[in-house]
Amino acid sequence: MSYPKIILKQGKEKSILRRHPWVFSGAVYGVSREVEDGEMVEVVDNASKHLGTGFFSDRGSIVVRLLTFGNEIFDANFWQNKLKSAWELRLKLLDLNSTNAFRVIHGEGDGIPGLIIDYYNKNWVIQAHSSGIYLQVEAIAEAIKNTFQEFCETIYCKSSGTLPNTGKDFFLLGSQSETIAKENNIHFQVNWVEGQKTGFFLDQRENRKLLGEFSKNKRVLNTFCYTGGFSIYAMHAGAELVTSVDISQKAVELAEKNMQLNFPDSNHTAVASDVFEFMKEHAKQYDVIVLDPPAFAKNIKNKHTATQAYKRLNIAGIKALAPKGVLFTFSCSQVIDDVLFYNTVAAAAIETGRNIRVLHKLGQGPDHPTNIYHPEGHYLKGLVLFVE
């Protein structure tokens, strides 16, 4: 099939030859004909040599997200082959007897820029981050149904939040909106229709498990708790008490519901409150504190403001810890890289004047892989600190 050509300026093909999947507007010399948003295009260099194919976007600075490079072909089997490859990797990473909630497709990390697919106990949630992917959701759903029949009861497209002008949320199979998912034999109620993102934050699985190793007989505070993931792992590990705090009343109700699902007689309190105010009022009462805020920076313009917000949050968290306490602190802002996050937390530590050691550096779980040619896919940063 002949696609419209995106012609690059001389020298701008180098990143694609290194298999980076993004073409920026500044790299484009011209187009062979008018192109519509979401249309498949061929990318060629200044000498008209084929480099790859991908979806065109007329929004933002990334004009093409590449699906194929060189001689690779986008054909009728593309979605099925990519899904099979991604699923096989997850089977190597996870035990489906103890965990039935995980990410199947992680955008560029699985070779499909703009596509997220999360799996919750035979329920699939598709999230499109580009018009090209959104136009393919029915083909993607067909590939899921044909390839994973025994693991597929519901397929839901949830793209209104990621494509606010054109994306819609709708069922492609079934009508179920929630399930009880299992993660390391801990149960969570997940609602992909009403919940944030695709319904649950799957990227923290390994970090939640690590928290358990520090929680036995400890007083644990989980801030920005959402559905209470860290809280329940702490209680599972034998915490003395757990407090879950979120500004959202709905979030703390979800956290309490999930705690009741697993530990109905636990010493757990869920509080709807401003995190900063709560930590100020409960200084040095907790042995372990989790700081897992939403992204403070959605784009590069907000980078400085976000850095200051992370600094203030970590100052508050460190001050709230009891002596010899442990702080789990995170940033999911993609524009805040590892070095900047580390330096920001270090700056916060200096202001508190407490002796602090780094025990672990953390990231997203292995079912959220980073393409080695696309380091931007590494977005979740975390530190575990011992605070004297």
Long-range contacts (C-beta under 8 A, 24 or more apart in sequence): 3-39, 3-40, 3-41, 3-42, 3-53, 4-31, 4-32, 4-33, 4-34, 4-35, 4-39, 4-41, 4-42, 4-56, 5-31, 5-32, 5-41, 5-42, 5-43, 5-44, 5-48, 6-31, 6-35, 6-41, 6-42, 6-43, 6-44, 6-56, 6-63, 6-64, 7-31, 7-32, 7-44, 7-45, 7-46, 7-48, 8-43, 8-44, 8-45, 8-46, 8-51, 9-46, 10-45, 10-46, 11-46, 12-45, 13-45, 13-46, 13-49, 13-51, 16-43, 16-51, 16-52, 16-66, 16-69, 17-51, 18-373, 19-69, 19-373, 20-373, 20-374, 21-54, 21-65, 21-66, 21-67, 21-108, 21-113, 21-371, 21-373, 21-374, 22-62, 22-64, 22-65, 22-66, 22-113, 22-374, 23-54, 23-62, 23-63, 23-64, 23-65, 23-66, 24-61, 24-62, 24-63, 25-61, 25-62, 25-63, 26-61, 28-63, 37-131, 38-130, 38-131, 38-132, 38-134, 38-135, 39-132, 40-74, 40-132, 54-113, 54-132, 55-114, 55-130, 55-131, 55-132, 55-133, 56-132, 57-130, 57-131, 57-132, 59-131, 65-113, 65-114, 65-130, 65-132, 66-113, 67-111, 67-112, 67-113, 79-136, 79-139, 79-140, 79-142, 79-143, 80-143, 80-146, 80-147, 82-110, 82-111, 82-112, 83-117, 83-143, 83-144, 83-147, 83-148, 84-147, 85-110, 86-110, 87-147, 87-148, 89-369, 90-367, 93-366, 93-367, 94-367, 98-182, 98-184, 98-185, 99-182, 99-183, 99-184, 99-205, 100-181, 100-182, 101-181, 101-182, 101-183, 101-188, 101-190, 101-200, 101-202, 102-202, 102-205, 102-365, 102-367, 103-202, 103-203, 103-365, 103-367, 103-368, 104-367, 106-367, 106-368, 106-369, 106-377, 107-377, 108-371, 108-374, 108-376, 108-377, 109-368, 109-369, 109-370, 109-371, 109-374, 109-377, 110-369, 111-371, 115-140, 116-198, 117-144, 118-192, 118-198, 118-199, 118-200, 118-202, 119-151, 120-179, 120-181, 120-190, 120-192, 120-199, 120-200, 121-179, 121-180, 121-181, 121-182, 122-151, 122-152, 122-153, 122-154, 122-179, 123-153, 123-154, 123-155, 123-156, 123-174, 123-176, 123-179, 123-192, 124-152, 124-154, 124-155, 124-156, 125-156, 125-158, 125-192, 125-198, 125-199, 126-155, 126-156, 126-157, 126-158, 126-159, 126-172, 127-157, 127-158, 127-159, 127-162, 127-197, 127-198, 128-157, 128-159, 128-162, 128-163, 128-167, 129-162, 129-163, 130-163, 131-163, 131-166, 134-159, 134-163, 134-166, 134-167, 137-172, 138-172, 141-172, 141-173, 145-173, 156-192, 156-193, 158-192, 158-193, 158-198, 161-197, 169-193, 180-261, 183-208, 184-209, 184-233, 186-232, 186-233, 186-236, 186-262, 187-258, 187-261, 187-262, 188-227, 188-229, 188-232, 188-258, 188-261, 189-227, 189-254, 189-257, 189-258, 189-261, 190-227, 195-227, 196-226, 200-227, 200-229, 201-226, 201-227, 201-229, 202-365, 202-367, 202-368, 203-332, 203-364, 203-365, 203-368, 203-380, 204-229, 204-230, 204-292, 204-330, 204-364, 204-365, 204-380, 205-365, 205-367, 206-362, 206-365, 206-366, 207-328, 207-330, 207-362, 207-365, 207-382, 208-233, 209-233, 210-360, 210-362, 210-384, 211-237, 211-288, 211-290, 211-328, 212-236, 212-237, 213-237, 214-288, 214-326, 214-384, 215-239, 215-288, 218-287, 218-288, 219-243, 219-285, 219-286, 219-287, 219-288, 219-322, 220-286, 220-287, 220-288, 220-289, 220-290, 221-245, 221-279, 221-282, 221-285, 221-286, 221-288, 221-289, 221-290, 221-320, 222-255, 222-290, 222-292, 223-275, 223-278, 223-279, 223-289, 223-290, 223-291, 223-292, 223-293, 223-317, 224-275, 224-291, 224-292, 224-293, 224-294, 225-251, 225-252, 225-255, 225-270, 226-251, 226-254, 226-255, 227-251, 227-254, 227-255, 227-258, 228-254, 228-255, 228-256, 228-258, 228-259, 228-270, 229-258, 230-290, 230-292, 230-328, 231-255, 231-258, 231-259, 231-268, 232-258, 232-259, 232-262, 232-263, 234-288, 235-259, 235-262, 235-263, 235-266, 235-268, 236-262, 236-263, 239-267, 239-288, 240-267, 241-267, 241-268, 241-269, 242-266, 242-267, 242-268, 242-269, 243-268, 243-269, 243-270, 243-271, 243-286, 244-268, 244-269, 244-270, 244-271, 245-270, 245-271, 245-272, 245-273, 245-275, 245-278, 246-272, 246-273, 246-275, 247-272, 247-273, 247-274, 247-275, 248-272, 275-313, 275-316, 276-312, 276-313, 276-316, 279-316, 279-317, 279-319, 279-320, 280-316, 280-320, 282-320, 283-319, 283-320, 284-319, 284-320, 284-321, 284-322, 284-323, 285-320, 285-322, 286-320, 286-321, 286-322, 286-325, 287-321, 287-322, 287-324, 287-325, 287-326, 288-325, 288-326, 288-327, 288-328, 289-317, 289-320, 289-321, 289-325, 289-326, 289-327, 289-328, 290-328, 290-329, 291-317, 291-327, 291-328, 291-329, 291-330, 292-328, 292-330, 293-330, 293-331, 294-332, 295-331, 295-332, 295-333, 295-334, 296-331, 296-333, 296-336, 297-333, 297-334, 297-335, 297-336, 298-333, 299-335, 300-335, 302-335, 303-335, 303-336, 306-333, 306-335, 306-336, 307-336, 307-340, 307-344, 310-336, 310-341, 310-344, 310-345, 310-348, 311-344, 311-345, 311-347, 311-348, 311-351, 312-348, 313-348, 314-344, 314-345, 314-348, 314-349, 315-348, 315-351, 315-352, 318-348, 318-349, 318-352, 318-354, 318-356, 318-385, 318-387, 319-352, 321-387, 323-387, 323-388, 324-386, 324-387, 324-388, 325-386, 325-387, 326-359, 326-384, 326-385, 326-386, 326-387, 327-383, 327-384, 327-385, 327-387, 328-362, 328-382, 328-383, 328-384, 329-382, 329-383, 329-385, 330-362, 330-380, 330-381, 330-382, 331-380, 331-381, 331-382, 332-379, 332-380, 332-381, 333-379, 334-376, 334-379, 336-381, 337-381, 338-378, 338-381, 341-381, 341-383, 342-381, 342-383, 345-383, 345-385, 349-385, 354-387, 354-388, 355-387, 355-388, 356-385, 356-386, 356-387, 356-388, 357-385, 357-386, 358-383, 358-384, 358-385, 359-384, 359-385, 359-386, 360-384
